[in-house]
Amino acid sequence: MNSKQIIGIVICAIIFASCFFNWTYYPDIQEYFQGFYSKNNQYGKPGLFITILTSAGILFYSTKKPWGAKINMLSSALLVAYGIKSFLSYTTSYYGYTPIKQPAVWIMLIGIILNFAYACIYSAYRRINK
């Protein structure tokens, strides 16, 4: 494994880990929501889909096949769209209450954007150095 693959795997591992930490705090119900927990499952479990796609990213970063980089770029694009949707649904104000954003939700969002940018760069690198 070269350093370019390891960087991509570390980015995916950080995103994966951020799903297990608190994303937001809701002061009206006095609860923390995570990627896998929201009261009465009203926001779903976005951590499940995010962990599946980051696991696929780890798998595709570790392969040396040319199609792996392309599929990784596609899964990273899906991850960006779903990550932004999850960020907005968890952090948007409702009924005059604004949830308090925790660091893990920012780490998730920034990590997903970095993963997409790095997947594009890695795919271009693979194309140039066939």
N, C-alpha and C positions, 0 to 999 in steps of 0.2 A: 504494500500500500504506500502510495506517495502522500506528500503533505497536502495536496489538493483534495484528495479523498478524505483525509482525516479532518480537515477543516469543515467540510460538508457534513460529515457524521457528527461532529461536535455541535454544530448549529442545530441539527435535527434532535440531538439528545437534550439540548437546552429547551427546545420547544416542547418536547415530550415531557420533561420534568415540570415545566411550568403549569401543565394541566392539573397537577396534583396539589398545587398551592392555592391559597385564597385569591380570587380574582377581584371580588367586590364585597363591600360591607353595606348592608341595607339597614339604616338606622331605625326605620319604622317597625321592622319586624325583628331587629337585633340579631341578624344572622349573617354569616359569611357564605358567599356562593363560590363554588369552584367550577372547574371544567366538567366535573362529574356529578355535581350536586347543585340543585336549585330547589327551593321550597315547592313542594307539590309538582316537581318536575316541569315548572311552567316555562323554563327556557330550554328544556331538553338537556341533552348531555353532549355538548359540542366537543368535550375532551375525548370522547370515543372516536369520532371521525378524525380529529386532529392527530391522535396517537396512531391511528391506522395509516394515515398519509405520511406521517413522519417516520414510521417504521418502514414503509415502502421507500421513502427517501434514503434511509440508512442502507437498505438493501441495494438500491440503484447506485448510490455513491460507491459501494464496495465492489460492484461488478466492473469488469473492464470491457464490456461489450459496448459497441457504439450506440445501440438502441437503448441502453440503460440510461444514458445521459438525456436522451430525448424524452423518454417516458418520465424521468425525474423532473424535467422542466414542465411537463404537462401536469404532473401531480402537484408540483409546487405552485402552479397557477391556480389550480383548484383550491389549494390550501390558503392562498392569499385571499381569494374571494370568500371562502368560508370563515377565515379568521377575522376579516373586517366585519362580516355580518355578525359574528359572535361578539366581537368587541362592542359594536354598536348596540346590540340587543342587551348586553349585560350592563352597559354604562349609561344608557339613556335615562333621563329623568322621567318620572311618571307620577301623576297626581300630586305634584308639588314636592316630591321627594327626589333627592339626587343621591344615587349610590356613591359611596366613597371608593374610588379606584385604588386597588392594591398593586404593589409592584409586579406581581406575577402576570397580570393582564397586559401590562406594558411590555414585559419581557416576551410574552407570547406574540404580541402584535409585531414588535420590532424584529424578533427572531424569524417570524414567518416572512416578513418583507426581505430580510437579509438572506434567507434561504432561497427565495425566488431569484434575487439578484445573483446569488452565487451559483445557482443551478444554470442560469443563462450564461454566465461567464464560463462555468465548467463545460457546458455543452459546446460553446464556441471554441474553447481550448481543445476539446476532444476532436472537433472537426478539423482544426488546423493541424494538429499533430497526429494524423492517422498513421 
